Amino acid sequence: MADTSYLDWPFLEPRHKAHAETLDTWAGTLGPIDHHDTDNACRSLVAKLGADGWLEPTAVDPADPKPLDVRTLCLSRETLARHDGLADFAFAMQGLGTGALSLFGSDAQRDEWLPLTRSGKAISAFALTEPQSGSDVANSTMTARDDGDAWVLDGEKTWISNGGIADVYTLFARSEDTPGAKGLSAFVVPADTPGLEIAERLETIAPHPLATLRFTGARLPKSALIGERGQGFKIAMSVLDVFRTTVAAAGLGFARRALDEAVTRVTARKVQGKPLSDLQMVQAHIAEMALKVDASALLVYRAAWAKDSGAPRVSREAAMAKLFATDEAQKVIDAAVQLHGGDGVRAGETVERLYREIRALRIYEGASDVQKVIIARQTLDAARA
């Protein structure tokens, strides 16, 4: 681990520092991860993370339910992302996929699934996006029809992380005739539910398990409903309110790694017998990168601290963290590629991989433009109040 001074900031407690340092040591033992076979790589990572106890913070313990510790989640994602994007992905989806169960699930739902996901024995996924509704969740058209003793699902979900390898999906569908956000409900859907099929596997510039799911008359028991009927939008937003900050933390982890790689490069590489780091232009790049990393970290751990301190909602703080940390990470990584010269775009180089990994973080769980809308609305509403 390079710069660890941030672990002593007042946002964090000694237990958080110990967690980050121990996880960093563990992640260093993973060895090379196969990014060409992401399905098996993610299965293996989830199993390893679970076996060694690192997935326990991703969901509440049904035997002793306590609020999710967002700072631990953020430190975990930052640390794992600095080592490898797939390791971060495997960890993150166990939390996002079961977030609705942690926050709103019944005792029976928690007892059935959370011991499995926290131990790495089951893989989870979060099925919210549809072909015609990405950030516009309220425009969801997938239906959940009340059929007496069952719910019947029809429709499609797309860009679903862990689609095709998940054992359980948290899914949102329209259960009411009411248009907009008030008509949605949340459900827990086992992957072997009849009527659920993987319609398409999706390839991206940074390979991850992604798929389009198709539901045709898929029947669920009434007990599959998470929380209250018609409260799906509220549940989805509450989950994102917790986990959106962790996306910012992953971006921060990518940026830290890029800065470390850049510093190593410019101190070792020589031009006319002198290190690149002697050049003022290079020093300016390093200074700007360090500034972006620290500013991002302040926003990330402020948002996480606020949530852990009991704030009912941190939509503004989380949006600021995600917008700034992911956008600035893109700039930090781009600068690292530039400082590496031709090697920066060579396939297999660390900074080349980071360049591909960071782009999706500025889109999923609310694109950067959506975060600006959230921040503006929250600021204006506060001024009016």
N, C-alpha and C positions, 0 to 999 in steps of 0.2 A: 504494500500500500504506500503510495507516495505521500501527498499532503494529508495528514490526519488531524490537523489543528481544529478543523470544524467539529470534530467529535467532542471537543471541550466547550462548545458554544452553550449558552444557557437554555437553548431550546431542547437540549438532550440531557439525559440522565446517565450516570455511570453504567447502568445496565445496558443502555443503548450502545455505548462505546464498546463494551465487552462483546455484545452481540456482533457488531460490525467487524471487529478485529478477528473474532473467532471464525465468522463466516468467510472472511477474506482468506484466511489460512486454509479453510476447507476447500474453497473454490479453486485455490491454486493447485489442488491435487486432482482436479477433474481430468486434466490432460486434454488432448485435441478432441473436439466435438465434430461429428460428421454433419456438415451442413448440406450434404447432398441427399441424405436420407433423413429428412426432418421428422417423419413419423416415428421411426425407431429411436432417433436421438431424443425426442421429447418424452417418449415412454420411459426410456432409460433414465433421463434426468429427473422426471417426476418420482420414479422409484427410488433413486439415490437421495434426493432431497427429503423424501418422506421417511426413508429408513433411518436417516441420521437426524431427524427431528426438525429440519429447517422449514417444513411446511406447517408446523403448528400455529404460527402467527396468522396464517391465511384465513382461518375460520375460527369461530368460537368453539370452545370445548363444551360439548353437550352436558358433560358431568359437572362443569363449573363455569357456566357462561359469564363472560366478562366482555366489556366493549372491545372491539378490535383496536389494537395499538397501531395507529397510523404511522408513527415515527419508526417503529420496528419494520413495518411493511416498506416504508420508503428507504430505510437503510439497507434492507435486504435487496430491493430492486436496484438501488444504486450500485451496491457491491457486486451483485451478480452481473449486471449490465457491463460493468467495467471489465469483467473477465470474459463474458461471452453473451451475445444477444439471445441465443436460444436458451441459455440457463435462466436468464431473466424472464423470458417468455414462459417457460415451463412453470416457474414459481408464480408469476403474476396471474396466469389463468386459473390456477387453483384458488386464488382469492377472489378474483372477479366472478368466476363461474359459480361460486357458492356464496357470494356476498348477500344475495337476497335471502338465503336460508339463514345466514348468521344474523341478519337484522330483523327478518320478519317470519322466518320459518316456524312451523309448529314443532313441538317436542318430538313427535314421531318422525317428521322430515329430517330434523337435525340428527336424531339418533340413527337413522338409516344411512345417511350420506356423509355427514361430516367426519366421523371416525375414519371412513375410507379415504376421503380426499386429503385429510390432514396427515395420514400415514403414507400417502402416495400409492395406495392400492386401487384408487379410482381416479380418473381424469375428468375434470369438469370443464364446462363451456358456458358462455353467456350469449344467448341468441336474441338479439334485439334488432339489428339492421335488416332491412328488406330492400328488394331491388329498387323500389321507388321512394324509399324513405331511409336516409342515412341519419344525418343530424336531426331531421324533422321527425322525431319519434312519434309525435302526436298524429302523424299521417299514416300510421301503421294500418294495413288492410288485412293482415292475416287474422282469421277468425277462430274463436273458441266457442262452439255452440253448446248450450246447455241441453243435454239429451236425457234428462231424468236422473239416471244413476251414473252418468258419465259426462265428461267434456269431450267434444269432437273437434279436432284441429284440422284446418285446411289452409294451405297457403305456403309461402316460401320465406326463408330467411337466408341472407347471403353475407359474405365476408365474415363468416363465423370462425373465430380462432378456435383451434382444436377440433374443428368440424371433421368428422371422419375417424377420429381417434378417441373422442370423449366417451365416457361411460354414462354421463348425465349432463343434461342441458337445463339451464334456467332460461325459460322462454316467455316472451311477452306477446299477447294476442288480444284481438278485440272481442270482448265477451258481451258487450252491451251495444244497443242501437245508438247510444249517445255518440255523436261525432267528437273527434279531437281526443285530448288527453284523458278525459273522464271515462272513456269506454274501454280502457285496457285493463287486463288482469295478468298476473304472473303465475307461472306453472313450473313444477319440477317434472322433467321429462326424461325417463331412462332411454338410453340410446337404442335399446332393443325393442322399443315400442312399435308394434305393427302399424304400418302406414307411414312411418318415417323412413325416408331414403336419402342417401347422399346423391344429389342431382349433379354436382360438379365439384371437382377439386380445382382450386384457384392457385395460380403461380404468381409470385411477386418478385421484385428485384432483390429482396432479402428473404430467402425461402423460410416459410413457416407453414404449419398445418392449417389450411384454410379451406372452407367449403361452402357450397350452397346447399341448404337443407330443404327438402320438399315434403310436405305433410298432406296426405290424402286420406281423409276419414280416420285419422289416428285417434284412437279412443284412450282417454285417461280416466282413472277413477276420480271421484269428487275430491278425494284427499290430496290430489296433486296441486290444488290451488294454494298458492303462497300468499299468506296474509288475507286481506279482505277482497272480495269481488269488486272490480272497478277501480282498484287502487294500484294497478300496475305501473302507471306513469310515475306516481309518487315513489313506489318501490325502486324503479329503475333510476330515478334521479337521486334517491338516497344512496344507492349503491355507488353511483358515479361520484357523488359528493365525497365518498371515502376514497375511492380508488383512482380518481382523476389526478390527485396529487402524486400518487405513486408513478404515474406515467411520466410526470415531470422529473421524478427521482431517477427513472431509467435514463431519460435524456441527459440528466446530470452525470450519471455514471459513464455514458458514452463520451461526454465532453471531457470528463476527467482523464479517461484513457487516452483520448486524442491529444490532450495537453501533455501528458506524460510521454507519449510517443514522439511528439514534436520536440520536447526538451531534450530527449535522448538523441534525436536525430541532429539537431543543430549544435549540440555540444561535441558530438563525435565526428560530424562531417566537416571537412576542411576545404577552404577555397584559398588558393595562393598561400598555403602553409598556415592559415589561421582558421579557427573554428567559425562556422557560420554564425554562432552566437555572438561573435564580436561585432557583427554588422548591426548598425542602429535600426535599419529597416526590419531585420529579423527580430530584434529586441522589441520593437513596436508591436509586431504580431504576437509575440509571447505575452506581452503586457495586456493587450486587449483580450487574449484568450483567458488569461488568469482572472481578469476582471469579470468576464462573462460567467465563468465557472462559479466564483464566489457570490456574485449577485444572484445567480440562479439558486445556489444552495440556501441563501437567506430566505428567498421566497418559498422554496420547497419546505424547509423545516419550520418556517412561520406557520404555513398552512397546516402542516401535520400537527404541530404543537397546539394550535388553536382548536383543532378537532379533538385531540386527546384531552384538552383542558375542559371539555364539556360544551363547546359551542354547538348548538343544534344544527346549524348549517354553516358551511364555509364555502359556499358557491363562488363568491368573489375571490377569496384568497386562493382557492384551488384553481380557478380559471386563470388568475394572474400567474401562478406557479407553472401551470401547464403551458400557457402561451409563451411566457418568457423563456423557460428552461429548454423547451424543445426547439423553439426558433433560434435561440442563441447557440444551442448545441450544434445545430446545422452549420452555423457560421464558424464555430470553433473547429469542427471537423474539416470544413472546407479549407480553413487556414492550415491545418495540419497536413492535408493532402498537398497544398501548395508548397509547404516547406520541405516535403519529401521529394519534390520534383517528379521525374518520371516514375520513380518507385511508388509514388502515391496512388497511381492508377493501375499498378500492376495487380492482376488478379491474385488473391490470396494474401496480400499485405494487410496488416491490421487496420490501417487507416482507410484502405479501400473498402474493407468489410464494414467499418463504422459508417462510411459515407452512404452505403446502401441501407444499413440498419436504421439510421436516424430518420429517414424521410417519412416512414409510416407513422411515427409518433406524433407528427404534426397534423395527422388526419384522424386517427382513431380515438374513440372516447371524446369526441367533440373536436372538430377541426379548429385551427388557429382563428379563423374568421368568426366561428361561433363563440369562442372564448372572448373575443372582443365585444361581441353583442352582450354576453353575460356581464362582463365588467362594466360596460356602459350603462346597462339597465340597473344594475345594483347601485352604481354611483348616483345615477339620476334619482332613483327611488329614495335613497338615503337623503339626498338634498331636499326633495319634496317633503319628506317626513319631518 
